[in-house]
Amino acid sequence: MMTNKQGGVRLITGNSHPQLAQAVAQRLGISLCGCKVKKFSDGETSVAIDESVREEDVFIIQTGFNPGAGPGSPSDPNDLLMELLILISACKTASAKRITAVIPCFPYSRMDRKDRSRAPITAKLVANMLQTAGCDHVITIDLHASQIQGFFDIPVDNLWMEPIMSKWIRNNVDDWKNSIIVSPDAGGAKRCRFRINRSKTSAKSGGFKTIIKWINGREFGDRDGGKDGDLGGRCARKECDLLDDMIDTGETLTLAAKELDQAGAKAVYAIVSHGLLSGDAVSKLANLPVLKLVVTTTIDQRSHISESNGKLETMDISPLLAESIRRTHNGESISMLFSNPS
């Protein structure tokens, strides 16, 4: 339940994920601030905030993607970003005391560096625009690249999904203590290391028999960093937890899951923070050799679930966001959110 140590709180949502915003509001015991976000006939975005935000602590929930949007809902990430910027600006000019952008899935996070000549660092541009609009603080989840936090001159809280993933594994994988934690590529190895290290120190986890695996043409090794070319010897007749931060078209996870299946894995679970599932990614699930694809609710998955034939499952992030908002508003530390599932 929200307390008001610093004055009033206003929770605002754009059109990207109103269901998530409503769930967060219910957990906080407050109502969403009246707000209308629509488009003019020429395609420009119009915002009208129906309640006073003067000297209020404002939190604007707007995720960066909505690929499964239904009729009438915006799906273009550029439109969603403009909605957020205009909402921030509207609150700033209405004399809000502090404006926090709650962006569960950060847009353009994959454009975080110059990977070729003349390539833009678009994630830095987004950071600049948010600050120019009047944002004072950002809360996000599992940035694709943690260095994006350094693109800002304001506080950025990048919440991790590993504690919630760990909880899901313990509750849903039969032989979870002997399950194999797998990374589909080198970039995801850090996530696996976090999971392994947490299993060593958490009384609830009890320890795991795990490896860090870089597949799709890369070497893999055990948790001590040793190389091991015998994937079948490691994964045969084992339950494998394939962890990643994002699934878009699904090509990377598909290749990884097929290799594990060919190596004799007993079952493969793909557990992912952000389920973009663009294009025909959902229809490909039927042929994906995974028992479950588990994603979070950083992106609205309702239409995807209805098309997935039971393979797609979600992990609710509204408790995590609600607690981070409550702690931010009350001036409390959020460090415990990096280790304890909500």
C-alpha positions in Angstrom: 0.0 0.0 0.0 1.3 3.5 -0.9 2.0 5.9 1.8 2.5 9.6 1.2 5.6 10.7 3.0 6.5 13.1 0.2 3.1 14.4 -0.8 0.7 13.1 -3.4 1.4 10.5 -6.1 0.0 10.4 -9.6 0.3 7.3 -11.7 -0.2 7.9 -15.4 -0.2 5.5 -18.4 0.1 5.9 -22.1 -1.4 3.4 -24.6 1.4 0.9 -24.7 0.3 -1.3 -21.7 -2.6 0.1 -19.7 -3.3 -3.4 -18.2 0.1 -3.4 -16.6 -0.5 0.1 -15.3 -3.8 -0.8 -13.8 -2.3 -3.9 -12.1 0.4 -1.7 -10.6 -2.2 0.9 -9.4 -4.2 -1.9 -7.7 -1.2 -3.2 -5.8 -0.4 0.4 -4.7 -3.9 1.0 -3.6 -4.3 4.1 -5.8 -6.2 5.0 -8.9 -4.7 5.8 -12.3 -4.7 9.6 -13.0 -7.2 10.6 -15.6 -5.5 11.0 -18.9 -6.4 10.9 -22.6 -3.8 10.0 -25.2 -5.1 10.0 -28.8 -4.1 11.0 -32.3 -5.3 13.9 -34.4 -6.5 13.1 -37.9 -3.1 14.0 -39.3 -1.4 11.4 -37.1 0.0 13.7 -34.5 -0.3 12.7 -30.8 -2.6 14.6 -28.5 -2.4 14.4 -24.6 -4.8 15.7 -22.1 -4.2 15.1 -18.3 -7.5 15.5 -16.5 -6.2 15.9 -12.9 -3.8 18.4 -11.3 -0.2 17.2 -11.0 1.1 20.4 -9.4 3.8 19.5 -6.8 2.9 15.8 -7.2 5.3 12.8 -7.5 4.4 11.6 -11.0 5.1 8.1 -12.4 4.4 7.5 -16.1 4.2 3.8 -17.1 5.0 3.4 -20.8 6.7 0.4 -22.3 8.6 0.7 -25.5 6.9 -2.0 -27.6 3.4 -3.3 -28.3 3.8 -5.8 -31.2 0.7 -7.7 -30.1 -1.5 -4.7 -30.1 -5.1 -5.2 -30.9 -7.3 -3.0 -33.2 -7.0 0.7 -32.2 -3.9 0.2 -30.1 -0.6 1.7 -31.2 2.1 -0.8 -32.1 4.8 1.5 -33.6 7.6 2.0 -31.0 8.1 5.5 -32.4 4.5 6.4 -31.6 4.9 5.0 -28.1 8.1 6.9 -27.5 6.4 10.2 -28.7 3.5 9.5 -26.3 5.9 9.2 -23.4 7.9 12.3 -24.3 4.7 14.4 -24.6 3.3 13.0 -21.3 6.5 13.9 -19.6 6.5 17.4 -21.1 2.8 17.9 -20.2 3.5 17.0 -16.5 6.6 19.2 -16.5 4.8 22.3 -17.7 2.0 21.5 -15.2 4.5 21.9 -12.4 4.9 18.3 -11.3 7.4 18.0 -8.4 9.2 15.0 -9.8 8.6 12.9 -13.0 9.7 9.3 -13.1 9.4 7.4 -16.4 8.7 3.7 -15.8 9.8 2.0 -19.0 9.6 -1.8 -18.5 11.1 -2.5 -22.0 13.4 0.3 -23.1 13.1 1.3 -26.8 16.2 1.2 -29.0 18.2 -0.6 -26.4 19.9 -2.7 -29.0 21.4 0.4 -30.6 23.8 1.1 -27.7 27.1 1.4 -29.6 28.7 2.1 -32.9 29.0 -1.3 -34.5 29.9 0.1 -37.9 31.0 3.3 -39.5 28.4 6.1 -39.3 26.1 4.1 -37.1 24.0 6.1 -34.6 23.9 5.4 -30.9 20.1 5.7 -30.8 19.8 4.6 -27.2 21.8 7.7 -26.2 19.5 9.8 -28.3 16.5 8.4 -26.5 18.1 9.2 -23.2 18.7 12.8 -24.3 15.1 13.2 -25.4 13.7 11.9 -22.1 15.8 14.3 -20.2 15.0 17.2 -22.5 11.3 16.5 -22.1 11.7 16.9 -18.3 12.2 13.4 -16.9 13.9 13.3 -13.5 14.3 9.6 -13.0 13.9 6.3 -15.0 12.9 2.9 -13.8 13.4 0.1 -16.3 13.8 -3.7 -16.4 16.7 -5.7 -17.8 18.3 -3.3 -20.2 19.8 -5.0 -23.2 23.1 -3.3 -22.4 23.8 -2.1 -18.9 26.0 0.8 -20.1 22.8 2.6 -21.3 22.5 3.7 -17.7 25.6 5.8 -18.3 23.8 7.7 -21.2 21.7 9.5 -18.6 22.6 12.4 -16.3 19.6 11.5 -14.0 19.1 8.4 -11.8 18.3 5.2 -13.6 17.2 2.1 -11.8 17.6 -1.0 -14.0 15.7 -3.8 -12.2 16.8 -7.4 -12.8 14.5 -10.2 -13.7 16.8 -13.0 -12.4 15.2 -13.3 -9.0 11.8 -13.8 -10.6 13.2 -16.2 -13.1 14.8 -18.2 -10.3 11.5 -18.3 -8.5 9.8 -19.6 -11.7 12.4 -22.3 -12.2 12.1 -23.5 -8.6 8.3 -23.7 -8.9 8.0 -25.2 -12.3 11.1 -27.3 -13.2 10.7 -30.7 -11.6 14.4 -31.5 -11.0 15.4 -27.8 -10.7 18.4 -28.5 -8.5 20.1 -30.5 -11.2 18.9 -28.4 -14.1 21.3 -26.9 -16.6 21.4 -23.1 -17.0 22.1 -22.3 -20.6 23.0 -19.1 -22.5 22.1 -19.0 -26.3 25.1 -16.7 -27.0 28.1 -15.0 -25.4 26.1 -11.9 -24.6 23.8 -13.9 -22.3 26.5 -15.6 -20.3 26.5 -12.8 -17.7 22.9 -13.6 -17.0 23.7 -17.2 -16.5 26.7 -16.4 -14.2 24.4 -14.2 -12.0 21.9 -17.2 -11.8 24.7 -19.6 -10.8 26.3 -17.2 -8.3 22.9 -16.6 -6.7 22.4 -20.4 -6.4 25.6 -20.6 -4.3 24.5 -18.0 -1.8 20.7 -18.3 -1.6 19.4 -20.6 1.2 16.2 -21.1 -0.9 18.1 -22.2 -4.0 20.2 -24.9 -2.4 22.7 -25.0 -5.3 22.5 -26.1 -8.9 24.5 -28.3 -11.2 25.0 -25.8 -14.0 27.1 -24.8 -16.9 27.4 -21.7 -18.9 26.8 -22.5 -22.5 27.4 -20.4 -25.6 25.9 -22.1 -28.5 25.1 -21.1 -32.1 28.7 -21.7 -33.1 30.5 -20.5 -29.9 32.5 -22.4 -27.3 30.9 -23.3 -24.0 32.3 -24.2 -20.6 31.4 -25.1 -17.1 30.7 -22.6 -14.3 34.5 -22.4 -13.5 35.1 -21.3 -17.1 36.6 -24.5 -18.4 35.9 -25.4 -22.0 34.0 -28.5 -22.8 33.1 -29.7 -26.3 30.8 -32.5 -25.2 27.4 -30.8 -25.1 25.6 -34.2 -25.1 27.5 -35.3 -22.1 26.4 -32.3 -20.2 22.8 -32.0 -21.2 21.7 -35.5 -22.0 18.6 -36.5 -19.9 18.8 -33.1 -18.1 16.3 -30.3 -17.9 17.7 -27.2 -19.5 16.8 -23.6 -18.6 17.6 -21.4 -21.6 17.9 -17.8 -20.3 17.9 -14.6 -22.4 16.9 -11.0 -22.1 14.9 -10.7 -25.3 13.1 -12.7 -28.0 12.2 -10.8 -31.1 12.0 -13.0 -34.2 13.0 -16.1 -32.2 15.8 -17.2 -34.5 18.5 -17.2 -31.8 16.5 -19.1 -29.3 15.2 -21.5 -32.0 18.8 -22.5 -32.9 19.8 -22.9 -29.3 16.7 -25.0 -28.4 17.3 -27.3 -31.4 20.9 -27.9 -30.5 19.9 -28.8 -26.9 17.2 -31.1 -28.2 19.7 -32.8 -30.5 22.1 -33.2 -27.5 19.4 -35.3 -25.7 18.0 -32.7 -23.2 15.1 -34.1 -21.3 13.2 -30.8 -21.5 14.0 -27.3 -22.5 12.5 -24.2 -21.0 13.1 -20.8 -22.6 12.9 -18.1 -20.0 13.1 -14.5 -21.4 12.7 -11.0 -19.9 11.1 -9.3 -22.9 8.9 -11.1 -25.4 8.7 -8.9 -28.5 7.7 -11.9 -30.6 7.6 -9.8 -33.8 6.2 -11.0 -37.1 5.4 -14.7 -37.2 7.5 -15.5 -34.1 4.4 -16.8 -32.2 3.4 -19.1 -35.0 6.9 -20.6 -35.0 6.4 -21.7 -31.3 4.6 -24.9 -32.5 7.9 -26.1 -34.0 10.1 -24.8 -31.3 11.5 -27.8 -29.2 10.8 -26.2 -25.8 8.3 -27.3 -23.3 7.5 -23.7 -22.3 8.5 -20.2 -23.5 8.2 -18.0 -20.4 8.3 -14.2 -20.8 7.4 -11.3 -18.5 4.6 -8.8 -18.8 6.9 -5.9 -19.7 5.1 -6.2 -23.0 1.4 -7.0 -23.4 1.2 -10.7 -24.3 -2.6 -11.3 -24.4 -2.9 -11.7 -28.1 0.3 -13.8 -28.2 -0.9 -16.2 -25.6 -4.1 -16.8 -27.5 -2.1 -17.8 -30.6 0.6 -19.9 -28.9 -1.3 -23.2 -28.4 -0.4 -23.3 -24.7 3.4 -23.0 -25.1 3.6 -19.3 -24.0 3.5 -18.4 -20.3 4.0 -15.1 -18.5 5.6 -13.9 -15.3 3.8 -10.9 -13.8 6.1 -7.9 -13.1 3.4 -5.7 -11.6 4.5 -6.6 -8.0 8.1 -5.6 -8.8 7.1 -2.3 -10.4 4.7 -1.5 -7.6 7.3 -2.0 -5.0 9.9 0.0 -6.8 7.5 2.9 -7.2 6.5 2.7 -3.5 10.1 2.6 -2.4 11.1 5.4 -4.8 8.2 7.6 -3.6 9.0 7.0 0.1 12.8 7.5 -0.4 13.6 3.9 0.5 16.4 1.8 -0.9 15.5 -0.6 -3.7 18.6 -2.8 -3.3 16.5 -5.7 -2.0 14.6 -5.8 -5.3 17.8 -7.1 -7.0 17.9 -10.3 -4.9 14.4 -11.1 -3.7 11.5 -12.0 -6.0 8.3 -10.1 -5.3 
